[in-house]
Amino acid sequence: MSAKVLKIDDRDNVLVALADLAASTAVNYQGVDYTLLEDIPAKHKFFMNDMLAGDEVFMYGVLVGKVQFELKAGTRMTIENTKHAADPYQYRKSNYQWQAPDVSGFEHKTFLGYHRADGNVGTANYWLFIPTVFCENRNLDIIKEALYKELGYAIDDKYKNYTHALLEAYQNGADLKEIDLQPAAKGADRPFKNVDGIKFLNHSGGCGGTRQDANTLSKLLAAYANHPNVAGVTVLSLGCEHLQANQFKEDLLALNPDFKKPLILLGQQQVMNEEQLLKETLRETFKGLVEINKIERKPAPLSKLCVGVKCGGSDGFSGISANPAVGHCADLLVALGAKVLSAEFPELCGVEQELIDRMPEEETARKFIKLMTEYDDLAHKVGSGFYMNPSPGNIKDGLITDAIKSAGAAKKAGTSPVVDVLDYTEPATKPGLSLVCTPGNDVEATTGKAAAGATLILFTTGLGTPTGNPVCPTIKVATNTNLAKRMADIIDIDTGPIIEGEKTITEMGEDILSYCIEVASGREIPKAVQLNQDDFIPWKRGVSL
């Protein structure tokens, strides 16, 4: 790797700047000198050859765009001179041969997890509150406030203390600029040592919208209740909503006919006023917490892990450092017999053929093609399309087309065969790599990934994204060291050493798996979990990129 630029694949006709490069700089790559015609910021690309209008642009070895007008070598790729383009795809019988990585350093390792009656193993032990309808969100907020501080699950009070200090300063006529944050007093000890958290799935659904929305939400909530990281559930319903409590229970039992976790179902309209509802909810949940606190962590093989891979706030380094490193970790997990889940169908645009060729079963490939085609067609019907996926932040940091973003995003899934394709809310049942149909939106994707059964999520980011999940510990992986230092409060792992040439992708992938084992065992707590970053947004199956 050159200290200044990188060519990702031999078929590419652009080079990536690994550092800010000034106009007129002469850059040598593999014995060829390139004179830059303009400033090339780090993470952006410049053309290696003179280009004509309509010429194809290749990156990661795939078609990612077409040039809009004549350009000279050394010109920076921009949204003005390059537009999205991707090759068509189809099922074709392939003989994909996967070279599994060396797992000798991990094959005898275990993690300390929570063993469930259905044979799954959780990486956490949570009590979960579920409203069947948004009308119950306020009650959940009251319950959360009642439980969190008293039972030791609230984050510190430094901002409340800061607000109090500002008020005092204002009342005393003091300068507000002189008031600073003070370390908060140590929070309350947790009386339930084996209960890792009490989580709440507040949402805006359950009534209004379409019946399809309510049906999908019911299956999603049932998947969360059945999640390996959930030990007990409290469900609050109103009574008149589309999503009836009995429908939720039917979907839960369809998913797991032998469901054995504590399940508390209470309806506000049927039997009680608000005060009675909250009193009974708190009392019955407290009794449930006593029971699940008896469950202890025990050793489990790494094959019991189910790890979701996700990227958000991506930058021009995502496909070079963090995503390939997470991809190597994914390959290690697959080789160890674990499950890996990759989602974000709008961010697979341009790499469909590569993924299809990795599907040994034709039925799996046909299902993938159907879901991708229907999703993209729906987007076009409302005047959009996958090509409109990159956000302003993505573009600013070098992801000019959706195909560029997708080709880099796909790296986090590794190179193993695709054993299954799952529609939204379908559970992962097969060891190996599965693709889960979700939007690219960070929270909608992580919400869907947890519903499929992910017990950990590896989330790569180049710009800094605080996303977490209520039931699935989410590990943040930075693409660059500058971000890791600047936003150390949300970042767990720094893959910047790959960009600096200090570590290989293989080494970093092994480091990531080692960290996953620590998190799965409860010995390391990811920043998103520490901050109670519990993001949950159900997908209504509309157009969301």
C-alpha positions as CSV (number, residue, x, y, z in Angstrom):
1,M,0.0,0.0,0.0
2,S,1.3,3.4,-0.9
3,A,1.6,5.9,2.0
4,K,-0.7,8.3,0.1
5,V,-3.0,6.4,-2.3
6,L,-4.6,3.0,-2.7
7,K,-5.9,1.0,-5.6
8,I,-8.4,-1.4,-4.0
9,D,-8.7,-3.9,-6.9
10,D,-6.6,-4.5,-10.0
11,R,-9.7,-3.8,-12.2
12,D,-10.2,-0.3,-10.7
13,N,-9.5,2.9,-12.7
14,V,-9.5,5.3,-9.7
15,L,-7.2,5.7,-6.8
16,V,-8.2,6.5,-3.2
17,A,-6.4,9.3,-1.3
18,L,-5.4,8.1,2.1
19,A,-4.4,11.6,3.2
20,D,-5.2,15.1,1.9
21,L,-3.4,15.7,-1.4
22,A,-2.8,19.1,-2.8
23,A,-3.4,20.2,-6.4
24,S,-0.3,19.8,-8.6
25,T,1.1,17.1,-6.4
26,A,2.8,14.3,-8.3
27,V,1.7,10.9,-6.8
28,N,3.6,7.8,-7.8
29,Y,1.7,4.5,-7.6
30,Q,3.3,1.3,-8.8
31,G,5.8,3.1,-10.9
32,V,3.3,5.5,-12.6
33,D,3.3,9.2,-11.8
34,Y,-0.1,11.0,-11.5
35,T,-0.3,14.8,-11.4
36,L,-3.3,16.0,-9.4
37,L,-5.4,18.6,-11.2
38,E,-7.1,19.7,-8.0
39,D,-7.1,19.1,-4.3
40,I,-8.0,15.5,-3.4
41,P,-9.2,15.3,0.3
42,A,-8.5,12.1,2.2
43,K,-11.1,9.4,1.4
44,H,-11.9,10.8,-2.0
45,K,-10.9,9.4,-5.4
46,F,-9.2,10.6,-8.6
47,F,-9.2,9.2,-12.1
48,M,-6.1,7.3,-13.3
49,N,-6.8,7.8,-17.0
50,D,-8.4,10.4,-19.3
51,M,-12.1,9.7,-19.4
52,L,-14.8,10.4,-22.0
53,A,-18.5,11.0,-21.4
54,G,-20.1,7.6,-20.8
55,D,-16.9,5.8,-19.8
56,E,-17.4,3.3,-16.9
57,V,-15.9,3.8,-13.5
58,F,-14.7,0.8,-11.6
59,M,-14.0,0.5,-7.9
60,Y,-13.7,-2.7,-5.7
61,G,-13.5,-4.4,-9.1
62,V,-17.2,-3.6,-10.0
63,L,-19.0,-1.0,-12.0
64,V,-19.8,1.9,-9.7
65,G,-20.6,4.8,-12.0
66,K,-20.3,6.5,-15.4
67,V,-18.5,9.7,-16.3
68,Q,-20.8,12.5,-17.4
69,F,-18.3,14.6,-19.5
70,E,-14.7,14.5,-20.7
71,L,-12.1,14.4,-17.8
72,K,-8.4,14.3,-17.5
73,A,-6.4,11.9,-15.4
74,G,-5.8,13.4,-11.9
75,T,-9.3,14.9,-11.7
76,R,-11.3,14.3,-8.5
77,M,-14.4,12.2,-8.7
78,T,-17.5,14.2,-7.8
79,I,-21.3,13.9,-7.9
80,E,-21.2,16.3,-10.9
81,N,-18.8,14.3,-13.1
82,T,-19.9,10.8,-12.0
83,K,-23.3,9.3,-11.7
84,H,-24.4,5.9,-10.3
85,A,-24.3,2.9,-12.5
86,A,-24.4,-0.8,-11.7
87,D,-24.3,-4.0,-13.7
88,P,-27.5,-6.1,-14.1
89,Y,-27.7,-9.4,-12.2
90,Q,-29.3,-12.8,-12.6
91,Y,-29.1,-16.3,-11.2
92,R,-26.4,-18.3,-12.8
93,K,-25.2,-21.6,-11.5
94,S,-21.7,-21.0,-10.0
95,N,-19.2,-23.2,-8.3
96,Y,-18.1,-20.8,-5.6
97,Q,-15.2,-22.1,-3.6
98,W,-14.6,-20.5,-0.2
99,Q,-11.2,-20.6,1.5
100,A,-12.1,-20.6,5.2
101,P,-9.7,-18.6,7.4
102,D,-7.4,-20.2,10.0
103,V,-9.4,-20.5,13.2
104,S,-6.9,-22.5,15.3
105,G,-6.6,-19.6,17.7
106,F,-10.3,-19.6,18.5
107,E,-11.6,-23.1,18.0
108,H,-11.3,-24.0,21.7
109,K,-12.5,-20.7,23.0
110,T,-15.9,-20.2,24.7
111,F,-18.0,-17.3,26.0
112,L,-20.1,-17.0,29.1
113,G,-23.7,-16.7,28.0
114,Y,-27.2,-17.2,29.3
115,H,-28.6,-20.6,28.2
116,R,-32.2,-20.6,27.2
117,A,-34.7,-23.4,27.2
118,D,-34.9,-23.5,23.4
119,G,-31.1,-24.2,23.1
120,N,-30.2,-20.6,22.2
121,V,-27.6,-18.7,24.2
122,G,-27.9,-15.0,25.0
123,T,-25.0,-12.5,25.5
124,A,-27.2,-10.5,27.9
125,N,-30.0,-11.1,30.3
126,Y,-32.7,-8.4,29.9
127,W,-36.3,-7.8,31.0
128,L,-38.3,-6.3,28.2
129,F,-41.3,-4.0,28.2
130,I,-43.4,-4.0,25.0
131,P,-46.4,-1.7,24.2
132,T,-48.8,-3.1,21.6
133,V,-49.7,0.5,20.7
134,F,-48.1,3.9,21.0
135,C,-50.9,4.9,23.5
136,E,-49.0,3.0,26.1
137,N,-45.7,4.8,25.6
138,R,-46.4,7.3,28.4
139,N,-47.0,4.5,30.9
140,L,-43.8,2.9,29.8
141,D,-41.9,6.2,30.4
142,I,-43.4,6.4,33.9
143,I,-42.4,2.8,34.6
144,K,-38.9,3.4,33.3
145,E,-38.4,6.4,35.5
146,A,-39.7,4.4,38.5
147,L,-37.3,1.5,37.9
148,Y,-34.1,2.8,36.4
149,K,-32.6,4.8,39.2
150,E,-33.9,2.7,42.0
151,L,-32.6,-0.5,40.5
152,G,-29.3,1.0,39.2
153,Y,-29.9,1.0,35.4
154,A,-29.9,4.8,34.9
155,I,-26.9,6.6,33.5
156,D,-25.3,9.2,35.7
157,D,-26.9,12.5,36.7
158,K,-24.2,14.9,35.4
159,Y,-26.5,16.7,33.0
160,K,-29.3,17.0,35.6
161,N,-26.7,18.3,38.0
162,Y,-25.4,20.7,35.4
163,T,-28.9,22.1,34.8
164,H,-29.3,22.5,38.5
165,A,-26.1,24.5,38.7
166,L,-27.2,26.6,35.7
167,L,-30.4,27.4,37.5
168,E,-28.6,28.4,40.7
169,A,-26.2,30.6,38.8
170,Y,-29.0,32.3,37.0
171,Q,-30.9,32.9,40.2
172,N,-27.7,34.3,41.8
173,G,-26.8,36.5,38.8
174,A,-23.6,34.6,38.1
175,D,-22.0,34.0,34.7
176,L,-23.4,30.9,33.1
177,K,-20.2,30.4,31.1
178,E,-18.4,29.7,34.4
179,I,-20.5,26.6,35.1
180,D,-19.0,23.3,34.0
181,L,-20.0,19.7,34.1
182,Q,-19.1,17.9,37.3
183,P,-18.6,14.2,37.7
184,A,-21.7,12.6,38.9
185,A,-21.9,10.6,42.2
186,K,-21.7,6.9,41.8
187,G,-25.0,5.4,40.8
188,A,-27.0,3.0,42.8
189,D,-25.7,-0.6,43.0
190,R,-27.8,-3.1,41.1
191,P,-29.7,-5.4,43.5
192,F,-30.3,-7.9,40.6
193,K,-26.7,-8.7,39.7
194,N,-27.6,-11.1,36.8
195,V,-30.1,-8.8,35.2
196,D,-28.1,-6.8,32.6
197,G,-30.9,-4.3,31.9
198,I,-34.5,-3.4,31.8
199,K,-35.4,-2.4,28.2
200,F,-38.4,-0.6,26.6
201,L,-39.6,-0.9,23.0
202,N,-41.5,2.5,22.7
203,H,-42.8,2.9,19.1
204,S,-45.3,4.8,17.1
205,G,-47.3,1.9,15.7
206,G,-50.0,-0.6,16.6
207,C,-53.0,1.5,15.4
208,G,-53.7,3.7,12.5
209,G,-51.7,3.0,9.4
210,T,-52.5,-0.3,7.6
211,R,-53.4,-3.7,9.0
212,Q,-50.2,-4.9,7.2
213,D,-48.2,-2.5,9.4
214,A,-49.9,-3.8,12.5
215,N,-49.3,-7.4,11.4
216,T,-45.6,-6.8,10.7
217,L,-45.2,-5.0,14.0
218,S,-46.7,-7.9,15.9
219,K,-44.2,-10.3,14.3
220,L,-41.4,-7.9,15.1
221,L,-42.4,-7.5,18.8
222,A,-42.8,-11.3,19.1
223,A,-39.3,-11.8,17.7
224,Y,-37.9,-9.4,20.3
225,A,-39.8,-11.2,23.1
226,N,-38.3,-14.5,21.9
227,H,-34.8,-13.1,21.5
228,P,-32.0,-15.0,23.3
229,N,-31.0,-11.9,25.2
230,V,-34.5,-11.5,26.7
231,A,-35.3,-13.4,29.8
232,G,-38.8,-12.0,30.6
233,V,-41.4,-9.8,29.1
234,T,-44.1,-7.3,30.2
235,V,-46.7,-6.4,27.5
236,L,-49.0,-3.4,28.0
237,S,-52.0,-3.0,25.7
238,L,-54.7,-0.4,25.5
239,G,-57.5,-2.6,24.2
240,C,-59.0,-1.0,21.1
241,E,-55.9,-0.9,18.9
242,H,-55.3,-2.8,15.6
243,L,-52.5,-4.8,17.2
244,Q,-54.4,-6.9,19.7
245,A,-52.6,-8.6,22.6
246,N,-53.9,-12.0,21.5
247,Q,-52.5,-11.5,18.0
248,F,-49.0,-10.7,19.6
249,K,-49.3,-13.9,21.7
250,E,-50.3,-16.0,18.7
251,D,-47.3,-14.7,16.7
252,L,-45.0,-15.4,19.7
253,L,-46.3,-19.0,20.0
254,A,-46.0,-19.5,16.2
255,L,-42.4,-18.5,16.5
256,N,-41.7,-20.6,19.6
257,P,-44.6,-23.0,20.6
258,D,-42.7,-23.9,23.8
259,F,-42.1,-20.4,25.0
260,K,-41.2,-20.6,28.7
261,K,-40.0,-17.1,29.7
262,P,-42.1,-15.1,32.2
263,L,-44.7,-13.2,30.3
264,I,-46.9,-10.6,31.8
265,L,-49.9,-9.3,29.7
266,L,-51.9,-6.4,31.0
267,G,-54.6,-4.4,29.3
268,Q,-55.5,-0.8,30.4
269,Q,-59.1,-0.6,29.1
270,Q,-60.2,-4.0,30.2
271,V,-59.7,-4.1,34.0
272,M,-58.2,-1.1,35.6
273,N,-57.4,2.6,35.7
274,E,-53.9,4.0,35.1
275,E,-52.8,3.9,38.8
276,Q,-53.9,0.3,39.2
277,L,-52.3,-0.6,35.9
278,L,-48.9,0.9,36.8
279,K,-49.0,-0.6,40.4
280,E,-49.7,-4.1,39.1
281,T,-47.2,-3.8,36.3
282,L,-44.4,-2.7,38.7
283,R,-45.3,-5.5,41.2
284,E,-45.5,-8.3,38.7
285,T,-42.4,-7.2,36.9
286,F,-40.5,-7.0,40.1
287,K,-41.4,-10.6,40.9
288,G,-40.2,-11.5,37.4
289,L,-36.9,-9.7,37.9
290,V,-36.4,-11.8,41.1
291,E,-36.8,-15.0,39.0
292,I,-34.6,-14.1,36.0
293,N,-31.9,-12.9,38.5
294,K,-31.4,-16.6,39.3
295,I,-30.1,-17.3,35.8
296,E,-26.3,-17.2,35.6
297,R,-23.7,-17.1,32.8
298,K,-22.3,-20.4,31.8
299,P,-19.7,-21.4,29.1
300,A,-20.9,-21.8,25.5
301,P,-19.1,-22.5,22.3
302,L,-18.6,-19.7,19.8
303,S,-20.9,-21.5,17.4
304,K,-23.8,-20.2,19.6
305,L,-23.1,-16.6,18.7
306,C,-25.2,-14.8,16.2
307,V,-23.5,-11.6,15.1
308,G,-25.1,-8.9,12.9
309,V,-22.8,-6.7,10.8
310,K,-23.9,-3.1,10.0
311,C,-22.4,0.2,8.8
312,G,-23.7,3.7,9.3
313,G,-22.3,7.2,8.9
314,S,-20.0,5.6,6.4
315,D,-17.0,7.4,4.9
316,G,-14.4,6.7,2.1
317,F,-12.4,4.5,4.5
318,S,-15.3,2.3,5.5
319,G,-14.7,-0.2,2.6
320,I,-10.9,-0.1,3.2
321,S,-10.5,-0.5,7.0
322,A,-13.5,-1.2,9.3
323,N,-15.7,-3.2,6.9
324,P,-13.1,-5.6,5.6
325,A,-11.8,-6.1,9.2
326,V,-15.4,-6.9,10.4
327,G,-15.7,-9.1,7.3
328,H,-12.7,-11.1,8.3
329,C,-14.2,-11.5,11.8
330,A,-17.5,-12.6,10.1
331,D,-15.5,-15.3,8.1
332,L,-13.9,-16.5,11.4
333,L,-17.3,-16.8,13.0
334,V,-18.7,-18.7,10.0
335,A,-15.8,-21.1,10.1
336,L,-16.5,-21.6,13.8
337,G,-20.1,-22.6,13.1
338,A,-21.7,-19.4,14.2
339,K,-24.4,-17.3,12.5
340,V,-23.6,-13.9,10.8
341,L,-26.4,-11.5,9.6
342,S,-25.9,-8.8,7.0
343,A,-28.7,-6.5,6.0
344,E,-29.4,-3.2,4.3
345,F,-30.6,-4.3,0.9
346,P,-30.4,-0.7,-0.6
347,E,-26.7,-1.0,0.2
348,L,-26.1,-4.1,-1.8
349,C,-26.7,-2.3,-5.1
350,G,-24.0,-3.1,-7.6
351,V,-22.7,-6.2,-5.7
352,E,-25.8,-8.4,-6.3
353,Q,-24.1,-10.6,-8.8
354,E,-21.2,-11.3,-6.5
355,L,-23.6,-12.3,-3.7
356,I,-25.8,-14.4,-5.9
357,D,-22.8,-16.3,-7.1
358,R,-22.0,-17.1,-3.5
359,M,-25.4,-18.8,-3.0
360,P,-25.2,-22.5,-3.3
361,E,-29.0,-23.0,-3.4
362,E,-31.0,-21.6,-6.4
363,E,-34.0,-21.1,-4.2
364,T,-32.0,-18.7,-2.0
365,A,-30.8,-16.8,-5.0
366,R,-34.3,-16.5,-6.4
367,K,-35.6,-15.2,-3.1
368,F,-32.8,-12.6,-2.9
369,I,-33.5,-11.4,-6.5
370,K,-37.3,-11.1,-5.8
371,L,-36.8,-9.1,-2.6
372,M,-34.2,-6.8,-4.2
373,T,-36.3,-6.2,-7.3
374,E,-39.5,-5.5,-5.5
375,Y,-37.8,-3.1,-3.1
376,D,-36.1,-1.1,-5.8
377,D,-39.3,-1.1,-7.9
378,L,-41.2,0.3,-5.0
379,A,-38.6,3.0,-4.5
380,H,-38.8,4.0,-8.2
381,K,-42.6,4.2,-8.1
382,V,-42.4,7.1,-5.6
383,G,-39.7,8.8,-7.6
384,S,-36.7,7.5,-5.8
385,G,-34.4,4.5,-6.2
386,F,-31.4,2.8,-4.6
387,Y,-29.2,5.2,-6.5
388,M,-30.4,8.0,-4.1
389,N,-29.1,6.2,-1.0
390,P,-25.9,8.1,-0.2
391,S,-26.5,10.8,2.4
392,P,-24.9,14.3,2.3
393,G,-22.4,13.0,5.0
394,N,-21.5,10.0,2.9
395,I,-20.9,12.2,-0.2
396,K,-18.8,14.7,1.7
397,D,-16.5,12.0,2.8
398,G,-16.0,10.3,-0.6
399,L,-19.0,8.0,-1.2
400,I,-20.1,9.5,-4.5
401,T,-22.5,6.8,-5.8
402,D,-24.7,4.2,-4.2
403,A,-22.6,1.5,-6.0
404,I,-19.4,2.8,-4.3
405,K,-21.1,2.8,-0.9
406,S,-22.6,-0.6,-1.5
407,A,-19.4,-2.2,-2.7
408,G,-17.6,-1.0,0.4
409,A,-20.5,-1.9,2.7
410,A,-20.7,-5.5,1.4
411,K,-17.1,-6.0,2.6
412,K,-18.3,-6.3,6.2
413,A,-20.1,-9.6,5.4
414,G,-16.8,-11.3,4.5
415,T,-16.4,-13.8,1.7
416,S,-18.3,-17.0,2.9
417,P,-21.2,-18.6,1.0
418,V,-24.6,-17.1,1.6
419,V,-26.6,-19.8,3.2
420,D,-30.0,-18.1,3.6
421,V,-32.0,-14.9,2.7
422,L,-34.4,-13.7,5.3
423,D,-37.4,-11.4,4.8
424,Y,-38.1,-8.8,7.5
425,T,-38.8,-10.5,10.9
426,E,-37.8,-14.0,9.7
427,P,-35.5,-15.7,12.2
428,A,-32.0,-16.9,11.3
429,T,-31.9,-20.7,11.7
430,K,-28.9,-21.8,9.7
431,P,-25.2,-21.5,10.7
432,G,-23.3,-19.3,8.3
433,L,-23.9,-16.0,6.5
434,S,-27.5,-14.9,6.0
435,L,-28.8,-11.7,4.3
436,V,-31.7,-10.0,6.1
437,C,-34.0,-7.7,4.1
438,T,-34.0,-4.3,5.8
439,P,-33.6,-0.7,4.8
440,G,-30.2,0.9,4.9
441,N,-31.4,3.3,7.6
442,D,-29.2,2.6,10.7
443,V,-31.9,2.1,13.3
444,E,-34.4,0.3,11.0
445,A,-31.6,-2.0,10.0
446,T,-30.4,-2.8,13.5
447,T,-34.0,-3.2,14.6
448,G,-34.5,-5.8,11.9
449,K,-31.2,-7.5,12.5
450,A,-32.0,-8.1,16.2
451,A,-35.4,-9.5,15.2
452,A,-33.6,-12.1,13.1
453,G,-31.7,-13.2,16.2
454,A,-28.5,-11.2,16.3
455,T,-27.1,-11.4,19.9
456,L,-24.3,-8.9,19.1
457,I,-24.0,-6.3,16.4
458,L,-20.8,-5.0,14.9
459,F,-21.5,-1.5,13.7
460,T,-18.8,0.3,11.6
461,T,-18.8,4.1,11.2
462,G,-16.5,6.6,9.6
463,L,-18.4,9.8,10.6
464,G,-19.6,8.8,14.1
465,T,-23.0,7.2,14.7
466,P,-24.3,6.6,18.2
467,T,-26.8,3.9,17.3
468,G,-27.6,1.1,19.7
469,N,-30.3,-1.5,20.2
470,P,-32.5,-2.3,23.2
471,V,-31.8,-6.1,23.3
472,C,-28.6,-6.5,21.3
473,P,-25.3,-5.1,22.5
474,T,-23.9,-2.9,19.7
475,I,-20.1,-2.6,19.2
476,K,-18.9,0.5,17.4
477,V,-16.0,0.1,15.1
478,A,-14.3,3.3,13.8
479,T,-12.8,3.5,10.3
480,N,-10.2,6.0,11.3
481,T,-8.2,7.0,14.3
482,N,-9.2,10.6,14.2
483,L,-12.8,9.6,14.7
484,A,-11.9,7.1,17.4
485,K,-10.2,9.8,19.4
486,R,-12.7,12.6,18.7
487,M,-15.7,10.5,19.7
488,A,-14.2,8.1,22.2
489,D,-17.4,8.2,24.2
490,I,-19.2,6.1,21.5
491,I,-16.4,4.2,19.8
492,D,-15.2,0.8,21.0
493,I,-12.7,-0.3,18.4
494,D,-10.4,1.7,16.1
495,T,-9.4,0.2,12.8
496,G,-7.4,3.3,11.8
497,P,-4.1,1.3,12.1
498,I,-5.1,-0.5,8.9
499,I,-5.0,2.9,7.0
500,E,-1.7,3.7,8.7
501,G,-0.2,0.4,7.7
502,E,0.3,-0.6,11.3
503,K,-2.0,-3.6,11.2
504,T,-3.4,-6.0,8.6
505,I,-7.1,-6.7,8.0
506,T,-6.5,-10.2,9.3
507,E,-5.0,-9.0,12.5
508,M,-7.7,-6.4,13.1
509,G,-10.4,-9.0,12.3
510,E,-9.0,-11.3,15.0
511,D,-8.9,-8.4,17.5
512,I,-12.5,-7.7,16.8
513,L,-13.5,-11.3,17.4
514,S,-11.6,-11.3,20.7
515,Y,-13.5,-8.2,21.7
516,C,-16.8,-9.8,20.8
517,I,-16.0,-12.7,23.1
518,E,-15.4,-10.3,26.0
519,V,-18.7,-8.5,25.3
520,A,-20.6,-11.8,24.9
521,S,-19.3,-12.8,28.3
522,G,-20.2,-9.6,30.0
523,R,-16.6,-8.7,30.8
524,E,-16.6,-5.7,28.4
525,I,-19.6,-3.3,28.1
526,P,-19.8,-1.5,24.7
527,K,-20.3,2.3,24.9
528,A,-23.8,2.2,23.3
529,V,-24.9,-0.1,26.2
530,Q,-23.2,2.1,28.8
531,L,-25.1,5.1,27.4
532,N,-28.5,3.3,27.3
533,Q,-28.5,4.0,23.5
534,D,-31.6,1.9,22.9
535,D,-32.8,2.8,19.4
536,F,-35.8,1.0,18.0
537,I,-37.7,1.9,14.8
538,P,-40.0,-0.7,13.2
539,W,-40.0,-0.7,9.4
540,K,-43.4,-0.3,7.9
541,R,-42.3,-1.9,4.6
542,G,-42.6,1.4,2.8
543,V,-39.7,3.1,0.9
544,S,-36.8,3.7,3.3
545,L,-33.3,3.9,2.0
